[in-house]
Amino acid sequence: MNGRQMDELAKEIRKEIALRRNLALEFSGSELDRELLELIEGITFEKAGSGSLSPLEIKGVVELVFNQMRRLDVIEPFINDREVTEIMINGPDRIFIEKNGEVQKTDVRFESRERLEDIIQVIVGKVNRSVNEAEPIVDARLEDGSRVNVVLPPVALNGPIVTIRKFPDKPMTIDDLIRFGSITEEAAEFLDKLVKSKYNIFICGGTGSGKTSFLNALSGLIPPDERIVTIEDSAELQLSSIENLVRLETRNANTEGKGEIKMKSLIKTSLRMRPERIIVGEVRGEEALDMLQAMNTGHDGSMSTGHANSTRDMLSRLETMVLTAAPLPLDAIRKQIASALDIIIFLSRLRDHSRRTMEISEVLDYKNGVIELNPLFLFEYEGEAPDGRVIGRLKRTGSSMKNLWKAQLRGITL
């Protein structure tokens, strides 16, 4: 049975279910799931009575219909597959996944564009968000914390576009980063001391370089007795070790254009919550100014991330973000950045799909029109293995940390 035949059979079974009973009125929750599954199985076996379907095909049809009626249709198996880290839907019949670091096209498809649009409304509806032609772009999340981005026509030319970034069941730890080769034990030990010394840390890198995972790992090093406030567009951070934790999430405007809550407002609000540290998931615009001011006003140990192609590029991008918030002189902006940030970490995704830490640099003073950087660790490329794997290692430079007072204040030797 090919995919199109399976779609047609699934459609017949759904019609038969609609004729037999209205389950939604009789059952709810797990009862509905159990009753519906039994009904799907019974109808499928009736259809396969002539022996036209193999046991494996029957199982596939049952799962397909159940996922269509109670889950996320054809992408449900990918949602449940822990090895799949990204699902990319380019219209109803072009679905790609990232599995074990490699992007591959799948052979599954939605039965129609309308069916895909229905699934999109289910996703955004569960987090009280809406998306339509008037507001065709939305960020949301699934129940398991996976991040979802939706873009609808007319903005998306080849049909509804859905991108789902999945996250591991357990938060990434610093030991995981060492095991995956993203960082060395020496660098991890150094970062552990920096976090406990309450240095302000900024993580940057390109799309898919592992910024959120790295931020999760660093957050896991925070002493559990501190009060932490996290601020994100879509909640992704998993700080399971922190008891005194406040999680804030932005909100889009409603259909009337009201009710929007920006990250900038959340950062300002967080300052009144007596946080010991503020963790901003990602800065993209004017909220960068408020984040820097928070770091400069006694909230040491704060962390954030941003998109950039290098450490220097991140500093330039922060300048631009601050300028969107206030027309300040460049000198004043650069002094603010140099004063707020202590450490910048640059991550990259290499050609072998591995995610590596490329640079850990100390941010020094602003002098002669430039923010001075002190590289502490740099990735050294050593070659390529026969299987295409990049060989290299994050190595300590000859430079030592200049600003030691935060560590000294807490009795930590760097």
N, C-alpha and C positions, 0 to 999 in steps of 0.2 A: 504494500500500500504506500503510495507516494504522499507527499505533504498535502497536495490539493485534495486528494481523495479523503484523507484524514480530516481535513477542514470541513468537507461536505458532510461526512458522517457525524462530526461533532455538532454541526448545525442542526442536523436531523434529531439528534439526541436532545439538544436543548429545547427544540420545539415540542418534542414528546413530553419532556418534563413540565413544560408550561401548560400542556393540556391536562396532565394528570392531577397536579395539585399545586397550590400556592404555598410553598414551604415557608416563605418569609412570614406568613401570617400564623403558622402553626408552631414554628420552632425559632430558637435564637441561639447564637453563639455556637458552642461545641455540639449541641443537639442538632442544630441545623446542618452543620458540617457532616455529622455522622449519618443523618437521615438522607441528605443529598447524595453522599457518596454511595450509600446502598442503592439508591434509586438509579444513579448513573450506571453502576455495575450491572443491575438487573436489566436495564434497557439495552446496554451494550451487548450482554450475553444473548439477548433476544435477537439483536441484529446479526450476531455472529453464529446464530443457530445452525446455519447451513455449513459451518466449518470454513467460511470464507476468510476468517481472521485467525491468525496464530495467537497463542497466549500472550506473546510479547506485544503484538499489535493491540490486543484487547487492553492490556495494562497501559499502553501509551495513550489510547483513546480515552480511557477513564481518567487518567491524570490530566489530559488536555482539557476535557470538559469541566472537570472540577476546578482547575486553575482558571479557566475562563469565567466561571460563575462565582468563585469565592476567593480567588487570589489575583495574581497579576498576569494571567494568561500565559503566553508562550515564554515570557522571560522569567517566570517563577523558578524553573530549574536553575537558571543562572544566579538568581538571588540566593538560592540555597547552597550553591556550590562555593565552598570556602576558597577554592583556588582562583575563582574569578574575582578580579579586583575592580573591573570597570565594564559597564554595559553601555554601548553606544547605539542608539536607535535613530537611523537616518531615514525616516519615513516607515511605512508599514512593512516593507519587504526587504529592507537592508539593515540587518542587525549585526553588529560587531561586538566582540568581547575582548578584554585583555585577560589572559590567563598565563600565569607563571612569567609575567613580564613581556609576553608577546601578544600583539593584536591580531585577531583572526576573524574572518567573516563566518557567520553561522549559516545553517541551512533552514532556520526557522523564520516564520513570518506571521504577522497578524493577518487575519482573514480579510480585513478591510481597513481603510483609513479611519472609518467611523469607530471601529473597535479599538484602535489605538487611542483615539481621542477620548473614548470612554474610560480607558485605563488611566490616562493622564488626569482626568477629573477625579477619579478615585484617589489617586496619589495626593494631589494638592488639597482635596477636600478633607483628608484626614488630619492635616495640620492647619486647617482653617485659612487656607489661601485659595485664591482664584486665578484662573488664567483664561483669557479669551482673545478675540481679535483686537479688541480695544487695548488690552494689556497683555501682549503676547509673550512676555518673558517673565519667568518666575523661578525662584529657588525654593526648594522644599526638602523634606527628608522622609525616609521610610521609617517604619516602626523600629527597625533594627539599628537606626542611626545613619544609614547610608544617605549620602547627599545626592539630591536630584536637581538637575537644571532642565527646564522645559522652554523651548522656543517654538511658537506656533506660526503658521502662515498669517499674514502676508510677509512677515519678516523672514521666516524660513521658506525658501523657495521649493525645496523638494519634500514637502510634507512636514508633519509634526516631528520635531527633533527632541529626543530625550537622552540625557547623559546621566548615568547613575554611577557615582563613586562609592564603592563599598569599603567598609572598614573592618578590621579583624574583630572577632568576638572579645578577645582580651586586648587591652591597650598595649601599644608598643612600649617596651622597656629598653633601658640603656644596654642591658645584656643581649637583647634581641638585635640591636644595632651592631654590637660587636660580633655576634654570631653570623649576621648577614654580610659582614665585611664593610659596613658603611662607615665604621669608625674603629680606631684602635683602642686597646685597653688603656694605654697611656693617656690618650685624648679624653676618653670617657672619665677617667679618674680626675683629670684636670677640670672637666666640665662639672663634675659632681661637686668639687670644691667651690667653683664659681657660683653655682646655684645656691649652695648652702651659705655662701658669703654675701648673697643678695646683690650680685651684679646684674645690671639690666642687659638682657640678651635679645638680639634680633636675628631671626633665621630667614634667609632669603634663598631663592632658587627659582628655576623654571617650573612650568606645569608638569606635575607628575614626578617631581624630584624628591618628594617625601617630606615636605615641610611640616605638614600636620602631624605625621607620625613622629618626626623628630621632636616637635614641640610636646607631644604626649610623653615621649621618653624623658625629656628634661623635666617636665612637670612632675613626673613620678619621683624625682629626686628631692622635691620640696618637703621639708619636715611636715609631718602630718598634723601638727598642732597649730598650724598657721591658718588664718582666714584668707581665702582666695576668692576673687571674683573673676569669672570668665565671661568674655563678651564676643559673640560670634554672629555672623549672618545666618548660618545654619549650624546648629549645635553638633559638633563633631568630637570635641575633646572628651576624653574619658579619664577623669581624675578620681579613680576609685579609692585611692589611699587618703584623700582629704575629706575629713568629716565636716569641717566648717567651710562649706563650699556654696557659693552663689553662682548660678548659671543664668546668664542673660542672653537673649536672642532678639535680633532686630525683627521688625514687622513691616510688611509692605502696606501701601495704602489700599483701602477697600475700593469697591467699584465706583464710589462717589468721590474718590481721590482724597479721602480722609483717613486718619488713624495711623499714618506712617510713623514708625519710630526708627530713627537712624542710629547707626553705631555711635556717632558723635554724641547724641543725647544719652546713650547708655554709659559711655565713658564718664560723662559729667555726673550722672546719677551714681555711678559706682564709687565716686570719691566721697559720697556721704554715707557709705555703708561700712566705714572703718575697715577697708581692705588692707592686708599686709602686703599683698601682691595683686597686680591686675594682669590678667593674661588676655590679650586681644588676638583672636584667631587669625585674622588677616586684615591689614590696612590696605585700602585701595584709593582713598581720596582724602577729603577734608578732615576726617577723623584722625589723621596722622598728627595734626597739631595738638589735639587734645591728649593723644597718647603720649607725645613727647612732654607736654606740660605735666601730665600725671607722673611720669618718670622723674621729672625735675622737681617735684614737690613732695618728696618724702616717701614715695612708693617704690623703694628699692626692691630689686628682685623681680621686676616685671618683665614680661616676655611678649613677643609678637612675631608675626611673619609677614613676608611680602614677596611679590613676584619681581625677579630681576635676573639679569644674565651674568652678573658679577657683583662683587662687594661694592666696587666704585659705582656701578650702575644703580645699586640700591640706594646709595647716598643721594645720587642725583634724582632718583624717583621720589625719595622722601621730600626733597626740596620742592619738587613740582607739586606734590600732594599738599604740602603746607601752603604753598602759594594759592591754591584753589580755595583755601579757607580764609586767608588774610593776606592782603598785599604788603607784606613785610619786606624790608631790605634783605637781599641775599645774605649779607654778612650776619645779620641777626638770626636768620633761619639756620645757617650753618653752625653758628655758635650754639644754638638751641639743640641741634642734632648731636654735636660733639659733646655737649654737657649731659644729654639724656642717655645716650647709648654708651655702654661699656664694652660690649662684645658683639661682633657680627660673625655669623656662621653662614658660609655659602655652600649649598648643596647642588649636585648636578646628577642628571640621569645620563649615563654614558651609552655609547653605541651598542654595548652588549646588554642593555636594559638594566644594568645594575645601578643602584642609587648610592652615590658616594659623597662623603664629606670632602669638599675640595679645599676649604680654607677656614681657619678660625683666626680672626684678627681682633686685636684690641683697638678700640677707638680712642685716639689721643685728642690733643687740643686742636683748635682751629687757628692756623697760622698762615700768613701770607696768601690768603684767599683759598686755602685748601684744608680739608679735614685730614689730619694725619692719621695713618693706620700703622699698627705694629703687628705684622703677621707672626703668629705664634706657631701655627701648624699649617703646612701646605701639602697638597696631594702631589706625589711624585710618580709620574708615569714611567713604567719600567718595560713595557712591551705588550705583546699580545700572544695568548696561548693558541695552539692549533685549532681549538674549537671556537675561536673568536672572542674568548673572554679577555677582558682588559686586565692586565697585571699592573698593579700599582699600590701605593701605600701612603697613608697620611703620616707625614713625618714632622717631628718637632724642628722648628727653625733654630737658628742661633740666638734669636731674640728672647729676652725674658720679659715678663709682665712688668709694666712701669707703675701702674696705679694699684698699689697694694693695700691702701688704707682700709677698704671695705673688708678685706680678708683679715687684716690685723685687728680690726674692731671686733671680730668674732673669734679671734684666736685660731685662725686657720692659716697654715703655711702653704703658699702656692709654689 
